């Protein structure tokens, strides 16, 4: 699956799950509708947040599958697969895509080293590491540094499982 990153700043929180935002690279205002299972991650600490911890003025990165949106409304409304928020405009690195268990690659562009102490989260809550936990799943990995090799390598501090096994 392809994910597109929408970036900007939160203008207002319309409802518990509806956030009004200004896009960074386009002079547009959009709505982000969070589902009950949408993971929300702090972009610097990598903490998993609750919807009531989102604040007006925070910066965001919303990862949307294939830019799916609801039209026919006054503002475009997106349903992100994952939302990353931060008090400043700079975020640590995120890679999202299908995990290949044989190569430890995420979306064929980031080779990962799996640390058994890494934090793993899914819609079911926090999970313990086991060797096949990421196999054939869509994941988002959060890391602070990577190598300059091709492909780059990183040891993610947080793994978020976005899909169940197929």
Backbone as ProteinMPNN parsed JSONL, in Angstrom:
{"seq_chain_A": "XXXXXXXXXXXXXXXXXXXXXXXXXXXXXXXXXXXXXXXXXXXXXXXXXXXXXXXXXXXXXXXXXXXXXXXXXXXXXXXXXXXXXXXXXXXXXXXXXXXXXXXXXXXXXXXXXXXXXXXXXXXXXXXXXXXXXXXXXXXXXXXXXXXXXXXXXXXXXXXXXXXXXX", "coords_chain_A": {"N_chain_A": [[0.83, -1.174, 0.0], [0.436, 2.263, -0.653], [1.525, 5.131, 1.032], [0.843, 8.484, 1.731], [2.242, 11.484, 2.945], [0.83, 14.0, 4.787], [1.478, 17.232, 5.873], [1.522, 19.753, 8.412], [-0.082, 22.236, 10.483], [-2.043, 22.094, 13.427], [-5.124, 23.629, 13.615], [-7.625, 23.773, 14.906], [-9.644, 21.8, 17.136], [-12.305, 20.159, 16.265], [-14.176, 18.223, 17.032], [-14.122, 15.349, 19.166], [-12.811, 13.532, 17.525], [-12.237, 14.877, 15.19], [-10.153, 16.958, 13.459], [-9.097, 20.156, 12.59], [-6.908, 21.426, 10.207], [-4.029, 23.182, 8.896], [-2.4, 22.899, 5.866], [1.073, 22.432, 5.217], [2.59, 22.775, 2.775], [0.798, 23.722, 0.969], [-1.593, 26.199, 0.515], [-3.947, 25.445, 2.066], [-6.794, 24.381, 3.953], [-7.648, 21.568, 5.805], [-9.5, 18.669, 6.973], [-8.906, 16.231, 9.439], [-10.032, 13.105, 10.131], [-10.095, 11.086, 12.8], [-10.065, 7.629, 13.421], [-11.322, 5.229, 15.805], [-9.262, 3.457, 16.23], [-6.991, 4.706, 15.261], [-3.591, 5.142, 15.385], [-1.79, 7.444, 17.42], [1.098, 9.23, 17.614], [3.756, 10.726, 19.4], [6.013, 12.894, 17.902], [8.698, 13.237, 18.724], [9.282, 12.023, 21.216], [8.261, 9.538, 20.802], [6.13, 8.475, 22.163], [2.995, 6.818, 22.622], [-0.034, 8.402, 22.118], [-3.157, 9.608, 23.482], [-6.308, 10.643, 22.03], [-7.231, 12.956, 23.393], [-4.909, 14.234, 24.099], [-3.935, 15.683, 22.029], [-3.136, 18.896, 20.809], [-4.152, 22.24, 20.011], [-2.241, 24.101, 17.717], [-0.11, 22.378, 17.599], [2.249, 20.692, 15.483], [1.853, 18.459, 12.707], [2.09, 15.209, 11.156], [0.366, 13.402, 8.945], [-0.311, 10.252, 7.864], [-1.623, 8.917, 5.032], [-3.435, 6.471, 3.286], [-3.003, 6.023, -0.094], [-3.951, 8.61, -0.563], [-6.689, 8.786, 0.226], [-9.789, 10.335, 0.557], [-12.705, 12.117, 1.709], [-14.984, 13.592, -0.362], [-17.108, 16.321, -1.482], [-17.691, 17.905, 0.595], [-17.284, 21.001, 2.411], [-14.624, 21.249, 3.167], [-11.748, 19.272, 2.412], [-11.644, 15.996, 3.672], [-9.667, 13.79, 5.424], [-8.768, 10.445, 6.342], [-6.475, 9.452, 8.335], [-4.017, 6.793, 8.478], [-2.17, 6.747, 10.436], [-1.222, 9.135, 12.872], [1.094, 11.625, 13.55], [2.284, 13.792, 15.954], [3.702, 16.884, 17.143], [5.282, 19.368, 19.191], [7.051, 21.087, 18.053], [8.281, 21.927, 14.751], [10.022, 20.053, 13.754], [10.599, 16.625, 13.18], [11.452, 13.264, 14.112], [12.634, 10.445, 12.153], [10.38, 8.523, 10.119], [9.264, 5.509, 8.764], [7.071, 3.852, 6.604], [5.283, 0.998, 5.629], [5.014, -2.253, 4.021], [6.345, -4.963, 5.846], [9.099, -7.01, 5.215], [9.87, -10.117, 6.133], [12.035, -11.749, 5.497], [14.113, -10.113, 4.574], [14.175, -8.071, 6.388], [13.284, -5.594, 5.627], [11.527, -2.506, 5.345], [8.991, -1.566, 3.328], [10.678, -1.948, 1.178], [12.745, -0.038, 1.284], [14.052, 0.605, 3.645], [16.283, -0.963, 5.668], [15.947, -2.8, 8.568], [17.118, -3.202, 11.899], [16.213, -5.312, 14.374], [15.531, -4.645, 17.584], [15.166, -6.366, 20.517], [14.202, -5.051, 22.701], [12.687, -3.031, 21.753], [9.829, -0.895, 21.494], [6.656, -2.078, 20.815], [3.615, -1.602, 19.245], [0.154, -2.144, 18.692], [-3.259, -2.085, 17.484], [-4.304, -3.557, 19.473], [-2.922, -2.912, 21.689], [0.128, -2.705, 23.648], [2.756, -4.908, 22.67], [4.712, -7.913, 23.07], [7.932, -8.735, 21.776], [8.352, -11.131, 19.18], [9.689, -13.499, 16.851], [8.183, -13.591, 14.401], [6.474, -11.454, 14.434], [6.131, -9.148, 12.834], [5.809, -10.065, 10.275], [4.619, -9.915, 6.989], [2.996, -7.679, 7.432], [1.654, -4.355, 7.501], [3.612, -1.758, 8.647], [4.646, 0.957, 10.774], [7.627, 2.507, 11.411], [9.669, 4.091, 13.805], [12.491, 6.052, 14.144], [15.674, 7.408, 15.176], [18.233, 7.745, 14.036], [20.016, 6.755, 11.046], [22.009, 4.662, 8.892], [24.273, 5.711, 6.262], [24.312, 4.016, 4.187], [23.248, 2.12, 1.264], [20.577, 0.062, 0.896], [19.482, 2.424, 3.438], [20.1, 1.727, 6.935], [18.513, 1.092, 10.044], [17.754, 1.109, 13.56], [14.825, 0.838, 14.798], [13.092, 2.598, 17.403], [10.449, 2.498, 18.025], [7.796, 0.483, 16.965], [4.916, 0.375, 15.07], [2.175, -1.508, 14.448], [0.182, -1.612, 11.675], [-1.584, -3.186, 10.253], [-3.325, -6.285, 10.376], [-2.239, -9.73, 10.049], [-2.335, -11.08, 6.768]], "CA_chain_A": [[0.0, 0.0, 0.0], [1.176, 3.512, -0.691], [1.139, 6.126, 2.031], [1.253, 9.853, 1.464], [2.376, 12.244, 4.185], [0.313, 15.36, 4.823], [2.129, 17.931, 6.982], [1.026, 21.085, 8.681], [-0.284, 22.629, 11.873], [-3.41, 21.932, 13.891], [-5.792, 24.915, 13.821], [-8.649, 23.601, 15.94], [-10.161, 20.449, 17.333], [-13.733, 20.373, 16.076], [-14.835, 17.209, 17.847], [-13.135, 14.454, 19.765], [-12.049, 12.818, 16.498], [-12.144, 15.68, 13.976], [-9.138, 17.983, 13.672], [-8.954, 21.096, 11.485], [-5.472, 21.641, 10.039], [-3.513, 23.954, 7.774], [-1.319, 22.159, 5.21], [2.341, 23.161, 5.176], [3.092, 23.099, 1.438], [-0.299, 24.239, 0.148], [-2.371, 27.128, 1.321], [-5.234, 24.773, 2.173], [-7.236, 23.88, 5.248], [-8.245, 20.235, 5.651], [-9.948, 18.003, 8.189], [-8.43, 14.867, 9.682], [-10.975, 12.361, 10.961], [-9.432, 9.954, 13.433], [-10.881, 6.47, 13.767], [-11.049, 4.827, 17.191], [-8.003, 2.707, 16.297], [-5.894, 5.441, 14.626], [-2.486, 5.403, 16.322], [-1.292, 8.816, 17.526], [2.455, 9.105, 18.14], [4.495, 11.975, 19.567], [7.079, 12.86, 16.911], [10.047, 13.304, 19.295], [9.457, 11.045, 22.302], [7.692, 8.283, 20.305], [5.073, 7.984, 23.047], [1.661, 6.646, 22.061], [-0.887, 9.396, 22.756], [-4.606, 9.504, 23.41], [-6.837, 11.795, 21.282], [-7.366, 14.167, 24.213], [-3.588, 14.823, 24.292], [-3.637, 16.513, 20.864], [-3.357, 20.299, 21.173], [-4.15, 23.255, 18.964], [-0.917, 24.69, 17.537], [0.901, 21.35, 17.349], [2.53, 20.318, 14.104], [1.438, 17.075, 12.487], [2.316, 14.44, 9.943], [-0.719, 12.43, 8.828], [-0.015, 9.303, 6.787], [-2.897, 8.54, 4.443], [-3.282, 5.473, 2.229], [-3.414, 6.404, -1.448], [-4.65, 9.895, -0.465], [-8.141, 8.604, 0.313], [-10.454, 11.432, 1.24], [-14.135, 12.261, 1.453], [-15.256, 14.842, -1.067], [-18.481, 16.773, -1.376], [-17.811, 18.721, 1.798], [-16.641, 22.295, 2.206], [-13.192, 21.003, 3.309], [-11.358, 17.881, 2.202], [-11.529, 15.26, 4.925], [-8.815, 12.62, 5.287], [-8.748, 9.495, 7.459], [-5.096, 8.949, 8.363], [-3.712, 5.487, 9.065], [-1.401, 7.062, 11.638], [-1.02, 10.573, 13.051], [2.272, 11.958, 14.35], [2.18, 15.189, 16.372], [4.875, 17.402, 17.837], [5.162, 20.784, 19.547], [7.917, 21.821, 17.125], [8.094, 21.49, 13.376], [10.958, 19.003, 13.353], [10.228, 15.277, 13.583], [12.416, 12.216, 13.798], [12.287, 9.716, 10.933], [9.311, 7.53, 10.1], [9.127, 4.743, 7.522], [5.814, 3.113, 6.647], [5.075, 0.082, 4.513], [4.962, -3.686, 4.32], [7.592, -5.509, 6.379], [9.55, -8.268, 4.615], [10.516, -10.868, 7.21], [13.28, -12.352, 5.022], [15.161, -9.104, 4.4], [14.013, -7.044, 7.429], [13.089, -4.312, 4.949], [10.217, -1.856, 5.386], [8.636, -0.966, 2.045], [11.842, -2.107, 0.29], [13.678, 1.084, 1.257], [14.766, 0.756, 4.906], [16.624, -2.228, 6.33], [15.833, -2.584, 10.004], [17.674, -4.111, 12.894], [15.153, -5.419, 15.37], [15.991, -4.689, 18.959], [14.123, -7.043, 21.289], [13.687, -4.113, 23.702], [11.914, -1.991, 21.071], [8.415, -0.8, 21.859], [5.796, -2.547, 19.725], [2.237, -1.266, 19.55], [-0.875, -2.406, 17.682], [-4.572, -1.657, 17.978], [-4.594, -4.369, 20.669], [-2.106, -2.406, 22.792], [1.563, -2.991, 23.566], [3.023, -6.326, 22.439], [6.071, -8.407, 23.28], [8.59, -9.152, 20.54], [8.587, -12.525, 18.784], [10.358, -13.438, 15.555], [7.306, -13.395, 13.252], [5.45, -10.462, 14.798], [5.93, -8.145, 11.79], [5.753, -10.737, 8.974], [3.507, -9.612, 6.088], [2.134, -6.642, 7.997], [1.984, -2.952, 7.288], [4.147, -1.216, 9.895], [5.296, 2.273, 10.805], [8.774, 2.425, 12.313], [10.156, 5.404, 14.226], [13.904, 5.93, 14.491], [16.366, 8.695, 15.289], [19.374, 7.807, 13.12], [20.192, 5.64, 10.116], [23.298, 4.666, 8.211], [24.268, 6.328, 4.935], [24.428, 2.948, 3.196], [22.107, 1.907, 0.376], [19.582, 0.921, 1.523], [19.843, 2.828, 4.796], [19.764, 0.795, 8.002], [18.159, 1.765, 11.292], [17.195, 0.303, 14.645], [13.688, 1.632, 15.274], [12.757, 2.588, 18.829], [9.019, 2.197, 18.115], [7.149, -0.194, 15.843], [3.454, 0.421, 15.154], [1.585, -2.438, 13.477], [-0.989, -0.964, 11.103], [-2.517, -4.166, 9.7], [-3.209, -7.663, 10.856], [-1.699, -10.623, 9.017], [-3.287, -11.433, 5.687]], "C_chain_A": [[0.881, 1.246, 0.0], [0.622, 4.462, 0.37], [1.675, 7.48, 1.606], [1.28, 10.588, 2.795], [1.825, 13.651, 3.983], [0.919, 16.032, 6.049], [1.517, 19.302, 7.17], [0.887, 21.346, 10.16], [-1.77, 22.532, 12.212], [-3.991, 23.312, 14.226], [-6.809, 24.82, 14.952], [-9.041, 22.132, 16.023], [-11.672, 20.598, 17.363], [-14.568, 19.448, 16.968], [-13.727, 16.359, 18.438], [-12.251, 13.803, 18.693], [-11.89, 13.598, 15.2], [-11.236, 16.879, 14.232], [-9.032, 18.847, 12.418], [-7.489, 21.51, 11.408], [-5.179, 22.522, 8.838], [-2.341, 23.176, 7.181], [-0.093, 23.035, 5.025], [2.701, 23.64, 3.765], [2.007, 23.57, 0.474], [-1.116, 25.148, 1.052], [-3.8, 26.604, 1.436], [-5.518, 24.407, 3.624], [-7.948, 22.56, 4.995], [-8.778, 19.769, 7.0], [-9.328, 16.618, 8.256], [-9.444, 14.201, 10.598], [-10.277, 11.116, 11.486], [-10.446, 8.861, 13.724], [-10.526, 6.066, 15.202], [-9.72, 4.091, 17.317], [-6.841, 3.423, 15.597], [-4.785, 5.678, 15.641], [-2.058, 6.867, 16.255], [0.047, 8.729, 18.247], [3.056, 10.493, 18.294], [5.76, 11.884, 18.713], [8.491, 12.96, 17.451], [10.271, 12.239, 20.363], [9.023, 9.644, 21.886], [6.682, 7.678, 21.265], [3.78, 7.83, 22.262], [0.733, 7.571, 22.845], [-2.359, 9.022, 22.631], [-5.131, 10.729, 22.653], [-6.945, 13.075, 22.112], [-6.023, 14.837, 24.516], [-3.144, 15.666, 23.094], [-4.009, 17.952, 21.205], [-3.356, 21.196, 19.934], [-2.754, 23.877, 18.919], [0.169, 23.656, 17.299], [1.069, 21.141, 15.847], [2.163, 18.852, 13.939], [2.01, 16.523, 11.195], [1.218, 13.38, 9.953], [-0.411, 11.54, 7.63], [-1.321, 8.69, 6.316], [-2.637, 7.533, 3.327], [-3.84, 6.009, 0.92], [-4.229, 7.698, -1.49], [-6.17, 9.748, -0.509], [-8.745, 9.759, 1.105], [-11.932, 11.406, 0.91], [-14.354, 13.611, 0.799], [-16.728, 15.226, -0.884], [-18.739, 17.579, -0.121], [-17.091, 20.034, 1.534], [-15.119, 22.19, 2.338], [-12.908, 19.537, 2.998], [-11.15, 17.216, 3.55], [-10.755, 13.972, 4.677], [-8.925, 11.753, 6.532], [-7.344, 8.885, 7.518], [-4.992, 7.552, 8.98], [-2.936, 5.649, 10.356], [-1.199, 8.574, 11.679], [0.167, 10.776, 13.982], [2.167, 13.448, 14.683], [3.421, 15.59, 17.159], [4.655, 18.887, 18.131], [6.033, 21.672, 18.667], [7.757, 21.218, 15.742], [9.04, 20.36, 12.949], [10.582, 17.666, 14.005], [11.414, 14.351, 13.363], [11.875, 11.415, 12.618], [11.198, 8.674, 11.157], [9.38, 6.828, 8.748], [7.873, 3.893, 7.667], [5.72, 2.229, 5.415], [5.034, -1.354, 4.983], [6.339, -4.152, 4.783], [7.873, -6.847, 5.717], [10.381, -9.002, 5.651], [11.859, -11.467, 6.792], [14.419, -11.34, 4.96], [15.181, -8.051, 5.51], [13.857, -5.648, 6.828], [11.657, -3.817, 5.153], [10.033, -1.155, 4.056], [9.805, -0.965, 1.056], [12.77, -0.899, 0.251], [14.393, 1.336, 2.579], [15.011, -0.625, 5.506], [16.643, -1.958, 7.832], [16.599, -3.633, 10.78], [16.664, -4.144, 14.02], [15.77, -5.609, 16.745], [14.866, -5.315, 19.783], [13.548, -6.165, 22.386], [12.846, -3.003, 23.069], [10.465, -2.032, 21.548], [7.598, -1.17, 20.625], [4.355, -2.281, 20.129], [1.335, -1.656, 18.387], [-2.2, -1.93, 18.258], [-4.991, -2.446, 19.22], [-3.803, -3.894, 21.882], [-0.638, -2.74, 22.574], [1.779, -4.497, 23.491], [4.462, -6.653, 22.781], [6.627, -8.893, 21.951], [8.579, -10.673, 20.407], [9.012, -12.489, 17.321], [9.434, -13.164, 14.367], [6.273, -12.275, 13.456], [5.149, -9.461, 13.682], [5.697, -8.76, 10.407], [4.458, -10.401, 8.228], [2.516, -8.602, 6.663], [2.6, -5.269, 7.538], [2.442, -2.406, 8.637], [4.608, 0.227, 9.683], [6.422, 2.131, 11.813], [9.31, 3.831, 12.556], [11.589, 5.243, 14.71], [14.551, 7.303, 14.462], [17.524, 8.842, 14.31], [19.367, 6.598, 12.197], [21.572, 5.754, 9.489], [23.149, 5.376, 6.863], [24.371, 5.287, 3.83], [23.173, 2.9, 2.314], [21.723, 0.447, 0.435], [20.035, 1.337, 2.92], [19.398, 1.765, 5.805], [19.483, 1.586, 9.27], [17.671, 0.731, 12.3], [16.051, 1.115, 15.239], [13.464, 1.485, 16.779], [11.289, 2.219, 19.029], [8.56, 1.551, 16.823], [5.649, -0.098, 16.073], [2.923, -0.493, 14.051], [0.281, -1.84, 12.997], [-2.001, -1.945, 10.543], [-2.278, -5.521, 10.334], [-2.68, -8.519, 9.727], [-2.772, -10.975, 8.01], [-3.206, -12.906, 5.399]], "O_chain_A": [[1.956, 1.253, 0.6], [-0.588, 4.57, 0.565], [2.822, 7.602, 1.175], [0.445, 10.347, 3.666], [2.291, 14.396, 3.121], [0.881, 15.471, 7.145], [1.056, 19.932, 6.219], [1.607, 20.784, 10.985], [-2.633, 22.846, 11.392], [-3.421, 24.062, 15.019], [-6.852, 25.672, 15.84], [-8.8, 21.344, 15.109], [-12.248, 21.088, 18.334], [-15.55, 19.875, 17.577], [-12.542, 16.622, 18.231], [-11.071, 13.552, 18.935], [-11.449, 13.032, 14.2], [-11.508, 17.706, 15.103], [-8.893, 18.326, 11.312], [-6.894, 21.897, 12.414], [-5.965, 22.602, 7.894], [-1.399, 22.829, 7.893], [-0.2, 24.223, 4.718], [3.078, 24.798, 3.587], [2.276, 23.791, -0.707], [-1.293, 24.861, 2.236], [-4.744, 27.238, 0.963], [-4.605, 24.159, 4.411], [-8.758, 22.451, 4.074], [-8.537, 20.397, 8.03], [-9.236, 15.919, 7.247], [-9.69, 14.672, 11.708], [-9.916, 10.216, 10.728], [-11.545, 9.128, 14.211], [-9.521, 6.528, 15.743], [-9.111, 4.095, 18.387], [-5.803, 2.806, 15.362], [-5.007, 6.344, 16.652], [-1.975, 7.454, 15.176], [0.122, 8.214, 19.362], [2.888, 11.344, 17.421], [6.495, 10.9, 18.797], [9.432, 12.779, 16.678], [11.334, 11.621, 20.41], [9.378, 8.666, 22.545], [6.405, 6.481, 21.19], [3.499, 8.609, 21.351], [0.706, 7.539, 24.075], [-2.744, 8.222, 21.779], [-4.46, 11.761, 22.635], [-6.768, 14.169, 21.577], [-5.998, 15.904, 25.13], [-2.088, 16.297, 23.141], [-5.051, 18.209, 21.808], [-2.656, 20.939, 18.954], [-2.157, 24.147, 19.961], [1.26, 24.003, 16.845], [0.155, 21.382, 15.058], [2.16, 18.092, 14.906], [2.362, 17.261, 10.275], [1.153, 12.556, 10.865], [-0.267, 12.028, 6.509], [-2.033, 8.036, 7.078], [-1.727, 7.717, 2.518], [-5.005, 6.4, 0.84], [-5.095, 7.862, -2.349], [-6.853, 10.502, -1.203], [-8.266, 10.109, 2.184], [-12.359, 10.758, -0.046], [-13.96, 14.646, 1.336], [-17.485, 14.527, -0.21], [-19.886, 17.9, 0.19], [-16.369, 20.164, 0.546], [-14.393, 22.951, 1.698], [-13.729, 18.666, 3.284], [-10.554, 17.797, 4.458], [-11.133, 13.162, 3.83], [-9.147, 12.253, 7.634], [-7.062, 7.908, 6.825], [-5.76, 7.182, 9.868], [-3.019, 4.815, 11.257], [-1.026, 9.212, 10.641], [0.24, 10.183, 15.059], [1.982, 14.272, 13.788], [4.097, 14.753, 17.758], [3.932, 19.572, 17.408], [5.783, 22.872, 18.549], [7.178, 20.145, 15.577], [8.859, 19.778, 11.879], [10.292, 17.589, 15.199], [12.277, 14.622, 12.528], [10.774, 11.684, 12.139], [11.105, 8.043, 12.21], [9.537, 7.474, 7.712], [7.636, 3.29, 8.714], [6.036, 2.653, 4.303], [5.021, -1.636, 6.181], [7.361, -3.792, 4.199], [7.003, -7.716, 5.659], [11.473, -8.558, 6.007], [12.73, -11.674, 7.637], [15.565, -11.675, 5.261], [16.097, -7.231, 5.57], [14.245, -4.651, 7.436], [10.705, -4.598, 5.136], [10.805, -0.268, 3.693], [9.904, -0.084, 0.202], [13.515, -0.736, -0.716], [15.266, 2.202, 2.638], [14.071, -1.36, 5.813], [17.273, -1.01, 8.3], [16.711, -4.789, 10.371], [16.302, -3.099, 14.561], [16.44, -6.605, 17.018], [13.733, -4.836, 19.746], [12.506, -6.495, 22.951], [12.346, -2.129, 23.777], [9.955, -3.078, 21.95], [7.82, -0.644, 19.535], [3.92, -2.675, 21.21], [1.717, -1.511, 17.226], [-2.256, -1.432, 19.382], [-5.917, -2.054, 19.93], [-3.988, -4.411, 22.983], [-0.214, -3.024, 21.453], [1.086, -5.268, 24.154], [5.327, -5.777, 22.781], [5.889, -9.399, 21.105], [8.769, -11.402, 21.382], [8.713, -11.52, 16.623], [9.876, -12.549, 13.397], [5.302, -12.185, 12.705], [4.023, -8.972, 13.588], [5.412, -8.031, 9.457], [3.358, -10.573, 8.752], [1.318, -8.684, 6.391], [3.773, -5.056, 7.23], [1.756, -2.566, 9.646], [4.915, 0.648, 8.568], [6.201, 1.687, 12.939], [9.394, 4.649, 11.64], [11.875, 4.411, 15.571], [14.058, 8.233, 13.823], [17.776, 9.936, 13.806], [18.793, 5.557, 12.516], [22.216, 6.802, 9.548], [22.036, 5.608, 6.391], [24.503, 5.64, 2.658], [22.173, 3.561, 2.596], [22.54, -0.378, 0.026], [20.881, 0.673, 3.519], [18.454, 1.012, 5.565], [20.118, 2.606, 9.541], [17.238, -0.364, 11.94], [16.275, 1.981, 16.084], [13.623, 0.405, 17.348], [10.919, 1.688, 20.077], [8.891, 2.009, 15.73], [5.16, -0.448, 17.147], [3.191, -0.276, 12.87], [-0.624, -1.585, 13.792], [-3.167, -1.588, 10.369], [-1.172, -5.846, 10.767], [-2.671, -8.091, 8.573], [-3.945, -11.145, 8.345], [-3.919, -13.406, 4.53]]}, "name": "protein", "num_of_chains": 1, "seq": "XXXXXXXXXXXXXXXXXXXXXXXXXXXXXXXXXXXXXXXXXXXXXXXXXXXXXXXXXXXXXXXXXXXXXXXXXXXXXXXXXXXXXXXXXXXXXXXXXXXXXXXXXXXXXXXXXXXXXXXXXXXXXXXXXXXXXXXXXXXXXXXXXXXXXXXXXXXXXXXXXXXXXX"}
